[in-house]
Amino acid sequence: MRASSVQPWDWRKASAASSPASPCLWFRRIIGLTFIMSVFQTAFFMFQKHLQKASDSVVGGTLYVVATPIGNLADITLRALAVLQKADIICAEDTRVTAQLLSAYGIQGKLVSVREHNERQMADKIVGYLSDGMVVAQVSDAGTPAVCDPGAKLARRVREVGFKVVPVVGASAVMAALSVAGVAGSDFYFNGFVPPKSGERRKLFAKWVRAAFPVVMFETPHRIGATLADMAELFSERRLMLAREITKTFETFLSGTVGEIQTALSADGNQSRGEMVLVLYPAQDEKHEGLSESAQNIMKILTAELPTKQAAELAAKITGEGKKALYNLALSWKNK
C-alpha cells in the first residue's frame, strides 16, 4: 500500500495564515496610501492652477499660433490646451485631424479650414472675427504652424491690420531632430522639403558641399531613396542623421555616412516608412583640403574647359588624387 502524501496538520502555521495583518502593517499601508493621494492631489491642484493662469492670459482680438504634438499627444502644453479651450475659432490645416486632437482632450471648438490654397482668402474673414473681439487659434496638423505648413500668410495679414499675433510654443520636428543630432555650434540652416526632381536636388545639394553648418530638411518616404542617391553622388562620406517618426511608436534615429544610411535603408524596408527629418552634418572633415597645390591648379585649368565631372576624372588620372575630392573642390569654387 502506497504511503499517504497528506501532510500532518500544523496548528501553528494554520493560525499564522488565518490571523489578520498586524496593526503596524495596516498602519504602514494607510500612511503609504495617504502619501500617494496627497501627491496626486498636489499635482492636480498645480495642474489646475497653471491651466487657469494660462486661460486667464488669453485675450480677445488676438490670433494665437499654437504648436501641437508631432506624434505623441502627451507633448501638448498646458498653454496650448488653455488657448484651444477658450478659442472662439480654430483655424485648422485639416479639420478632421484637429478634431481628433480636440476630442482627445475633451475640447469643443468651432473649426474652420485654412489651407494653403485658401489661406489668403480666409485671412480677411479671420480679421473680421478678430474685429469682433474673438479669440482665434491657428494650428497645423502637427508641429508649429507656418513652418512648412499654412499660417504665414494669415499671420502677416493679421499683423498688417494691427491685431496681435501670439506664438504658443511647443513641438517642432526641426528642433527635436537637432537636439539629438549632437551637432556643436549655434548656426544651422533649415531648408524645408527637399525638391521633388533630381536635377533640382543636386543643384541644391551642391551648395552644401562645403557648408560649415548643419542643414535640416524634410523628406517623404517615397523619395528618400532617390534623395540619398543624389547626396551620395556629391558627398557619400558626409555624416547624416535620419530621424524617422519622431515621438511616435516606431521612432528611429539612424546616424552615419550618407552611404551607410543608404545601406541601412536597403537592409530594412521599414526604415523607409513614415515622416522623416534629415540632418546633414557640417563639412569640416571633407578631404579635398589635403589636395596638393599642383592638383588644385590642374583641376582649375581643366574645369575652365571641361564639365566638372569630366574634369575631375581627368585630373584624378593625371595627379593620382581622389576623383571625388577633386570634384568637391570644383563645386566649392562654384559656390563661392
Secondary structure, DSSP 8 states (H G I E B T S, - for coil): ----------HHHHHHHHS---HHHHHHHHHHHHHHHHHHHHHHHHHHHHHHHHHHT--SSEEEEE-B-SS-GGG--HHHHHHHHH-SEEEESSHHHHHHHHHHTT----EEE--TTTHHHHHHHHHHHHHTT-EEEEE-SSB-TTSSSS-HHHHHHHHHTT-EEEEE----HHHHHHHHHT--SS--EEEEE--SSHHHHHHHHHTTTT-SS-EEEEE-TTTHHHHHHHHHHHHTTSEEEEEESTTSTT-EEEEEEHHHHHHHHHH-GGGG-S-EEEEE---TT-GGGG--HHHHHHHHHHHTTS-HHHHHHHHHHHH---HHHHHHHHHHHHT-
